[in-house]
Amino acid sequence: MFLGVTADLIGYVNEGYGYVCTCLVDANGIKEMLGADAESNDTFSSCSESGAQASKDGDDKKAADDAKKAEANRIALWNMAKNKKISDTAALMTGTTSCNLRTSS
């Protein structure tokens, strides 16, 4: 900080970290070569059973939250399409001579 090169130093440390600390990548590669599946790999990547369970619980919560968001987006999109169809239909009906929609405010 004294020399004013903190930002440069942080960038270099972040860049070098991937070359210095490859232990997790190496361990995961060895586990895959030995036939471990993704679930067991996640379980054994934690330092404790409670940590593995907390990670699984977090993943389950994220999946549930993502499902809720997807459903809310689906409903919002459906409502937008419905409202557009109503608007387009009303505009077409207003333009005809035999049917004139009048809306009251």
PAMIMAR-611252 format. One line per field, with one value per atom (N, C-alpha, C, O): residue in one letter; residue number from 1; x, y, z; atom name. Coordinates in steps of 0.05 Angstrom, whole numbers. Layout:
N
residuo <- [A;...]
num <- [NUM;...]
x <- [X;...]
y <- [Y;...]
z <- [Z;...]
atomo <- [CA;...]
end
This chain:
105
residuo <- [M;M;M;M;F;F;F;F;L;L;L;L;G;G;G;G;V;V;V;V;T;T;T;T;A;A;A;A;D;D;D;D;L;L;L;L;I;I;I;I;G;G;G;G;Y;Y;Y;Y;V;V;V;V;N;N;N;N;E;E;E;E;G;G;G;G;Y;Y;Y;Y;G;G;G;G;Y;Y;Y;Y;V;V;V;V;C;C;C;C;T;T;T;T;C;C;C;C;L;L;L;L;V;V;V;V;D;D;D;D;A;A;A;A;N;N;N;N;G;G;G;G;I;I;I;I;K;K;K;K;E;E;E;E;M;M;M;M;L;L;L;L;G;G;G;G;A;A;A;A;D;D;D;D;A;A;A;A;E;E;E;E;S;S;S;S;N;N;N;N;D;D;D;D;T;T;T;T;F;F;F;F;S;S;S;S;S;S;S;S;C;C;C;C;S;S;S;S;E;E;E;E;S;S;S;S;G;G;G;G;A;A;A;A;Q;Q;Q;Q;A;A;A;A;S;S;S;S;K;K;K;K;D;D;D;D;G;G;G;G;D;D;D;D;D;D;D;D;K;K;K;K;K;K;K;K;A;A;A;A;A;A;A;A;D;D;D;D;D;D;D;D;A;A;A;A;K;K;K;K;K;K;K;K;A;A;A;A;E;E;E;E;A;A;A;A;N;N;N;N;R;R;R;R;I;I;I;I;A;A;A;A;L;L;L;L;W;W;W;W;N;N;N;N;M;M;M;M;A;A;A;A;K;K;K;K;N;N;N;N;K;K;K;K;K;K;K;K;I;I;I;I;S;S;S;S;D;D;D;D;T;T;T;T;A;A;A;A;A;A;A;A;L;L;L;L;M;M;M;M;T;T;T;T;G;G;G;G;T;T;T;T;T;T;T;T;S;S;S;S;C;C;C;C;N;N;N;N;L;L;L;L;R;R;R;R;T;T;T;T;S;S;S;S;S;S;S;S]
num <- [1;1;1;1;2;2;2;2;3;3;3;3;4;4;4;4;5;5;5;5;6;6;6;6;7;7;7;7;8;8;8;8;9;9;9;9;10;10;10;10;11;11;11;11;12;12;12;12;13;13;13;13;14;14;14;14;15;15;15;15;16;16;16;16;17;17;17;17;18;18;18;18;19;19;19;19;20;20;20;20;21;21;21;21;22;22;22;22;23;23;23;23;24;24;24;24;25;25;25;25;26;26;26;26;27;27;27;27;28;28;28;28;29;29;29;29;30;30;30;30;31;31;31;31;32;32;32;32;33;33;33;33;34;34;34;34;35;35;35;35;36;36;36;36;37;37;37;37;38;38;38;38;39;39;39;39;40;40;40;40;41;41;41;41;42;42;42;42;43;43;43;43;44;44;44;44;45;45;45;45;46;46;46;46;47;47;47;47;48;48;48;48;49;49;49;49;50;50;50;50;51;51;51;51;52;52;52;52;53;53;53;53;54;54;54;54;55;55;55;55;56;56;56;56;57;57;57;57;58;58;58;58;59;59;59;59;60;60;60;60;61;61;61;61;62;62;62;62;63;63;63;63;64;64;64;64;65;65;65;65;66;66;66;66;67;67;67;67;68;68;68;68;69;69;69;69;70;70;70;70;71;71;71;71;72;72;72;72;73;73;73;73;74;74;74;74;75;75;75;75;76;76;76;76;77;77;77;77;78;78;78;78;79;79;79;79;80;80;80;80;81;81;81;81;82;82;82;82;83;83;83;83;84;84;84;84;85;85;85;85;86;86;86;86;87;87;87;87;88;88;88;88;89;89;89;89;90;90;90;90;91;91;91;91;92;92;92;92;93;93;93;93;94;94;94;94;95;95;95;95;96;96;96;96;97;97;97;97;98;98;98;98;99;99;99;99;100;100;100;100;101;101;101;101;102;102;102;102;103;103;103;103;104;104;104;104;105;105;105;105]
x <- [17;0;18;10;40;58;69;71;74;85;63;68;38;15;12;1;21;19;0;3;-18;-36;-53;-55;-64;-81;-65;-74;-40;-23;-16;-17;-10;-2;-26;-22;-49;-73;-77;-84;-75;-78;-58;-65;-33;-12;-17;-12;-25;-31;-54;-52;-75;-98;-90;-100;-73;-65;-48;-51;-30;-12;-24;-14;-46;-59;-66;-63;-76;-83;-60;-64;-36;-13;0;12;-3;10;-8;2;-33;-51;-69;-91;-59;-75;-84;-93;-83;-89;-117;-121;-137;-165;-169;-183;-158;-161;-148;-159;-124;-110;-126;-129;-135;-150;-176;-182;-190;-214;-208;-224;-186;-179;-172;-180;-158;-151;-176;-179;-195;-220;-235;-247;-236;-250;-237;-251;-210;-196;-202;-201;-207;-212;-242;-249;-258;-286;-306;-329;-298;-316;-337;-330;-362;-382;-383;-369;-399;-400;-409;-399;-429;-440;-419;-415;-405;-384;-361;-348;-355;-334;-341;-324;-366;-375;-373;-364;-381;-381;-352;-347;-334;-307;-290;-267;-301;-287;-289;-276;-306;-310;-292;-283;-287;-269;-284;-271;-310;-325;-352;-361;-364;-391;-411;-429;-409;-428;-424;-443;-399;-394;-405;-415;-402;-414;-444;-456;-456;-486;-495;-515;-480;-487;-485;-501;-465;-461;-485;-495;-492;-515;-541;-557;-545;-569;-569;-590;-546;-545;-551;-565;-541;-547;-577;-589;-589;-617;-634;-654;-626;-641;-639;-658;-615;-611;-628;-640;-629;-645;-675;-689;-684;-712;-717;-738;-699;-702;-702;-718;-685;-684;-710;-720;-721;-747;-769;-786;-769;-790;-787;-807;-762;-758;-767;-779;-761;-769;-799;-810;-813;-842;-854;-873;-842;-851;-847;-864;-824;-819;-838;-847;-845;-864;-891;-904;-900;-926;-926;-945;-904;-903;-903;-917;-889;-889;-916;-925;-930;-957;-976;-992;-974;-991;-985;-1004;-960;-953;-965;-976;-963;-974;-1004;-1016;-1017;-1046;-1054;-1073;-1041;-1048;-1043;-1058;-1022;-1016;-1038;-1047;-1047;-1068;-1094;-1108;-1101;-1124;-1122;-1141;-1099;-1094;-1096;-1109;-1084;-1085;-1114;-1122;-1128;-1156;-1173;-1189;-1170;-1185;-1178;-1196;-1153;-1145;-1158;-1167;-1159;-1172;-1202;-1213;-1214;-1243;-1250;-1271;-1232;-1237;-1236;-1249;-1219;-1215;-1237;-1238;-1254;-1276;-1300;-1303;-1316;-1339;-1363;-1381;-1364;-1387;-1385;-1405;-1362;-1359;-1339;-1316;-1348;-1331;-1331;-1351;-1308;-1305;-1301;-1285;-1316;-1313;-1306;-1320;-1284;-1275;-1281;-1277;-1291;-1296;-1273;-1262;-1266;-1244;-1255;-1239]
y <- [-24;0;25;45;24;46;54;78;35;40;45;54;40;45;24;30;0;-21;-44;-66;-37;-57;-71;-95;-55;-67;-85;-107;-77;-94;-120;-141;-118;-141;-161;-185;-150;-168;-182;-206;-168;-181;-203;-225;-198;-219;-243;-266;-238;-260;-277;-301;-264;-279;-295;-317;-284;-298;-322;-343;-319;-341;-362;-384;-356;-375;-401;-423;-399;-423;-441;-465;-430;-446;-457;-479;-443;-452;-472;-493;-466;-484;-500;-491;-523;-540;-565;-584;-565;-589;-599;-623;-581;-589;-600;-620;-587;-596;-623;-641;-626;-652;-674;-696;-668;-689;-696;-720;-677;-684;-700;-718;-694;-709;-738;-757;-742;-769;-785;-808;-771;-785;-793;-815;-776;-783;-807;-824;-807;-829;-856;-877;-854;-878;-886;-906;-870;-878;-865;-874;-844;-831;-815;-802;-816;-800;-772;-766;-754;-726;-724;-707;-740;-737;-745;-731;-767;-775;-756;-751;-745;-725;-700;-689;-691;-669;-675;-658;-699;-707;-708;-698;-719;-722;-697;-696;-676;-651;-633;-613;-642;-626;-637;-660;-619;-627;-642;-655;-642;-655;-664;-655;-683;-692;-670;-668;-654;-632;-611;-599;-607;-588;-599;-583;-625;-637;-635;-629;-639;-637;-608;-603;-590;-561;-553;-538;-564;-558;-570;-557;-595;-607;-592;-588;-584;-569;-542;-534;-529;-504;-509;-493;-531;-538;-543;-535;-558;-564;-538;-535;-520;-495;-478;-466;-478;-463;-474;-460;-501;-514;-507;-502;-507;-500;-471;-465;-453;-425;-421;-405;-435;-433;-442;-431;-464;-474;-454;-450;-441;-421;-397;-387;-389;-366;-374;-358;-398;-407;-408;-400;-417;-418;-389;-384;-371;-343;-331;-316;-336;-326;-337;-323;-363;-375;-362;-356;-357;-345;-316;-307;-301;-274;-273;-255;-291;-291;-298;-286;-317;-325;-301;-296;-287;-263;-241;-228;-237;-217;-224;-207;-250;-259;-256;-247;-263;-260;-231;-224;-213;-185;-173;-156;-182;-173;-182;-167;-207;-217;-201;-195;-195;-179;-151;-141;-139;-113;-112;-95;-132;-134;-139;-127;-156;-161;-136;-130;-122;-97;-77;-63;-75;-56;-63;-46;-89;-98;-92;-84;-97;-93;-63;-56;-46;-17;-7;12;-20;-11;-19;-9;-37;-46;-27;-13;-26;-8;-21;-7;-47;-60;-64;-69;-61;-65;-44;-44;-28;-7;-11;-7;-17;-20;7;23;13;38;30;15;41;36;60;82;55;77;79;58;103;106;107;110]
z <- [0;0;0;-12;13;15;-12;-18;-29;-56;-77;-99;-69;-88;-109;-131;-105;-124;-115;-124;-98;-86;-108;-109;-126;-147;-165;-172;-172;-189;-174;-186;-149;-133;-131;-133;-126;-124;-150;-150;-172;-198;-203;-213;-196;-199;-181;-189;-156;-138;-148;-147;-157;-168;-192;-196;-209;-233;-226;-238;-207;-200;-183;-182;-169;-151;-165;-154;-189;-204;-211;-214;-212;-218;-193;-193;-170;-146;-131;-122;-128;-113;-131;-138;-140;-158;-143;-156;-117;-102;-106;-110;-106;-110;-139;-142;-158;-186;-189;-202;-178;-180;-166;-177;-142;-126;-141;-142;-152;-166;-191;-198;-205;-228;-221;-236;-199;-191;-183;-190;-169;-161;-186;-187;-207;-231;-245;-255;-245;-258;-244;-256;-217;-202;-203;-191;-217;-221;-202;-200;-187;-169;-185;-205;-176;-190;-178;-158;-189;-181;-152;-137;-144;-117;-96;-76;-100;-81;-81;-61;-104;-107;-90;-76;-91;-75;-45;-29;-38;-10;1;23;-13;-4;-8;1;-21;-24;1;2;19;44;66;65;85;107;129;146;129;150;139;119;154;146;148;131;169;171;149;140;141;119;93;77;88;64;64;44;88;89;85;72;97;93;64;54;50;22;6;-12;13;-1;4;-14;30;36;21;11;18;3;-26;-39;-37;-65;-69;-89;-50;-51;-50;-64;-32;-29;-54;-63;-66;-91;-113;-129;-115;-135;-131;-151;-106;-101;-108;-119;-101;-107;-137;-148;-152;-181;-193;-213;-182;-192;-187;-205;-164;-158;-178;-188;-183;-201;-230;-243;-238;-265;-267;-288;-246;-247;-247;-262;-231;-231;-258;-268;-271;-298;-318;-336;-316;-334;-332;-352;-307;-302;-313;-326;-307;-317;-347;-359;-361;-390;-401;-420;-388;-397;-394;-411;-371;-367;-387;-397;-394;-414;-441;-455;-448;-474;-474;-494;-452;-450;-452;-467;-438;-439;-467;-476;-481;-508;-527;-544;-524;-541;-536;-555;-511;-505;-517;-529;-515;-525;-556;-567;-569;-598;-608;-627;-594;-601;-598;-615;-576;-572;-593;-602;-601;-622;-649;-663;-655;-680;-679;-699;-656;-654;-656;-666;-646;-646;-675;-682;-691;-719;-738;-760;-730;-748;-745;-724;-766;-765;-751;-741;-751;-739;-709;-696;-698;-669;-658;-666;-641;-630;-600;-586;-589;-560;-547;-556;-527;-512;-484;-471;-475;-447;-431;-439;-407;-389;-368;-360;-360;-342;-314;-295]
atomo <- [N;CA;C;O;N;CA;C;O;N;CA;C;O;N;CA;C;O;N;CA;C;O;N;CA;C;O;N;CA;C;O;N;CA;C;O;N;CA;C;O;N;CA;C;O;N;CA;C;O;N;CA;C;O;N;CA;C;O;N;CA;C;O;N;CA;C;O;N;CA;C;O;N;CA;C;O;N;CA;C;O;N;CA;C;O;N;CA;C;O;N;CA;C;O;N;CA;C;O;N;CA;C;O;N;CA;C;O;N;CA;C;O;N;CA;C;O;N;CA;C;O;N;CA;C;O;N;CA;C;O;N;CA;C;O;N;CA;C;O;N;CA;C;O;N;CA;C;O;N;CA;C;O;N;CA;C;O;N;CA;C;O;N;CA;C;O;N;CA;C;O;N;CA;C;O;N;CA;C;O;N;CA;C;O;N;CA;C;O;N;CA;C;O;N;CA;C;O;N;CA;C;O;N;CA;C;O;N;CA;C;O;N;CA;C;O;N;CA;C;O;N;CA;C;O;N;CA;C;O;N;CA;C;O;N;CA;C;O;N;CA;C;O;N;CA;C;O;N;CA;C;O;N;CA;C;O;N;CA;C;O;N;CA;C;O;N;CA;C;O;N;CA;C;O;N;CA;C;O;N;CA;C;O;N;CA;C;O;N;CA;C;O;N;CA;C;O;N;CA;C;O;N;CA;C;O;N;CA;C;O;N;CA;C;O;N;CA;C;O;N;CA;C;O;N;CA;C;O;N;CA;C;O;N;CA;C;O;N;CA;C;O;N;CA;C;O;N;CA;C;O;N;CA;C;O;N;CA;C;O;N;CA;C;O;N;CA;C;O;N;CA;C;O;N;CA;C;O;N;CA;C;O;N;CA;C;O;N;CA;C;O;N;CA;C;O;N;CA;C;O;N;CA;C;O;N;CA;C;O;N;CA;C;O;N;CA;C;O;N;CA;C;O;N;CA;C;O;N;CA;C;O;N;CA;C;O;N;CA;C;O;N;CA;C;O;N;CA;C;O;N;CA;C;O;N;CA;C;O;N;CA;C;O;N;CA;C;O;N;CA;C;O]
end
